[in-house]
Amino acid sequence: MKRSVKIVFIAAAVFVTLATLLVGAFFLLISPNINVLNSPDLDLDRMASYSRTVKVLDSDGNTVEDVFYGNKIYIKLDDLPEYTAQAFIAIEDKRFYDHHGIDFKRVASAALSNIKSFKFREGASTITQQLIKNTYLSNEKTIKRKLNEMRMARRLEKVYSKDEILESYLNILYFGSGIHGIGSASRVMFDKSASELTLAQSAALASIINNPSRYSPYTNEDNLNARKTLVLKQMRSQGFINEQQYSDACAEKLVFSKNKKSQFIGGLIKNACVKYNCTEKELFLSNRTLKTEYDEKIVTAAREAIKTASQNFDGIIRVLVLDNATGGIACDETTENGYINPQRSPASTIKPFISYAPSLENGMNPMTQILDEPTVFDDGYAPHNYHDRYRGYQSLRECLITSSNIAAVKLLQGVGVENAKTVAGRFGIKFGQTDLSLALALGGMENGVTLLELANAYRTLANGGIFSEAQYLSIDRSPMLEIRAVGDDTAYLLTDILRDCAKTGTAKKLSKCGIIAAKTGTNGSENGNLDCYCVAYTPKNTVAVWFGARDGSVIPNKITGASCCDIIKYMCDRGAIETDKQFTMPSSVAYFEVDEKTLRETHEVYLADPLLPKRYRSRELFSKRHLPIQRSYDIMDYLDRYYWDESDIYFKERDYQADEY
């Protein structure tokens, strides 16, 4: 008997010793002051980066929104309803305010559960531990990772208050669908600030974070409702809410919206990182204030127009508005979730830069005659006009207004591809190594252009041929950063022609919008379209609208570049785009009269002789450096037909010829 007692005593002593050693080792490993497992150092700057904001100011200096690291909206704990934070505490860590980073009761319970199942299923993570895991560690389920998590959580609790930890935690939570932080989740899912959340909405958000896929409000609403009820029960049992609040919250019907990430903010953050030569994290650590040309009036009109257009269009829509004077982006809205700026075929919108600007710079004028007919070019290239419509001889002005494909290719062939690319390049158009063919005239490019590049090329015309980079950040224009793409005469002539395009041409839906120049473009085939554009500009703003097909699909042929005009018209009609000011005509151009009779007979452009009757004259705008010659009908023309005999017959004949010519 004594022997058995002795054995039991020894066994108990061994057990206690081992247990003591294990507990001691456990506390040694999770000691905040001893780093046995080589866990990451607690970097308070890194922690702070998750709560730093970038302030965005609009064109009037008003705050657009505070942007959180990773394009999240930061919300302070004091700005939240008390029950919102309590919902997360109730379901995630009910003893949050009582422990020092680790809830040992939950740890013991989880350990027993894991031993019974022979699996590492439960971790008993506190809110502090979850914050550490999401900011420092991976999601791997290993004992080492768990011990490091505990150690760092205990250390964090020594330097951060409970409220600071809770605030950081709420702002780094993942809610699925790329949504991080309660501020963004509230804005996306309920279209409101987190400060306005109801009790039921708070409980729903606290439910989602357990498993964003399983409790998604968009795909598993029944699961979410069951979990929401559980959260409310926990809140009631822990004394956070009373029975009436519980009943009302359970009965509240939740309606989830699907707001998306900001296209403008996404572009702004990328722009700022390039400008300041830093990473996104470094940008937010710097706590910068970013000044922009963001215009709320324009943005509101664009959003309304996109909403209307998207009801009858299952594709991508983007509306981009530039401030011509500064190059700042006043509006960048899209149907997509997050920032997009793809390279696509510009279709006919590239014609002014690859065909017409080089031709005007090379000596042609708006009255230059071009034969618009089916043509097979030297390399076998045989483009077609829209609907195979050909108009015979047309002026350069008419060809651009009607967007003749044949004329654009002929003009490109005339000036040469390399010369044309040089001119278009000064407008910011980029070309690939294989962009060597006449198909460039119609937007046939290796890589294509972005809508931002295209819009800025038209802005260059609005600015009299002066190119500078467009960007989301608002900065003072510097002459050192400006390039003259073409003469102010060429820029104004193209603007004058594109104003006619908006009156009677392919962009005629804008004919009642006031003073505006525009060009449309459509890239597609009989099977459907891929890209549709309208780019328009006034002295103040340039507006670019793009309808794009999604991968593997097409846009119905009934939707073309002309369809994009509807969005611009909507914005003009609501006064978002100013169209009441005239473009400033430079001294390098002027109106001259043309010999219309010779033009019709020979398709050659001559200035009208002073003696030519008015009925045979037409008026056109010309560059003073590229004036056509004057075909004179003076006495020398008469002497070619009559001998000089000092009689009155010369004067009578001359008067007769002048009247009837």
Secondary structure, DSSP 8 states (H G I E B T S, - for coil): -HHHHHHHHHHHHHHHHHHHHHHHHHHHHT-TT--TT------HHHHHHTT-EEEEE-TTS-EEEEEETTTB----GGGS-HHHHHHHHHHH-TTTTTSSS--HHHHHHHHHHHHHHTS-------HHHHHHHHHT------HHHHHHHHHHHHHHHHHS-HHHHHHHHHTT-B-STT-BSHHHHHHHHHSS-GGG--HHHHHHHHHHTT-TTTT-TTT-HHHHHHHHHHHHHHHHHTTSS-HHHHHHHHH-----------HHHHHHHHHHHHHTT--HHHHHHTT-EEEB---HHHHHHHHHHHHHHGGG--SEEEEEEEETTT-BEEEEEESSSS-----B--GGGGHIIIIIHHHHHTT--TT-EEEES----TTS-----GGG---EEEEHHHHHHHT-HHHHHHHHHHH-HHHHHHHHHTTT----TT--SGGGGGT--SS-B-HHHHHHHHHHHHTTTEE---BSB-----GGG-EE-S-HHHHHHHHHHHHHHHHHSTTGGGTTSSS-EEEEEEEEETTEEEEEEEEEE-SSEEEEEEEE--TT--B-TT--HHHHHHHHHHHHHTTSS---S-----TTEEEEEEEHHHHHHH----B--TTS-GGGEEEEEEEGGG---B---SHHHHHTTS---SSTHHHHHHHHHHHH-
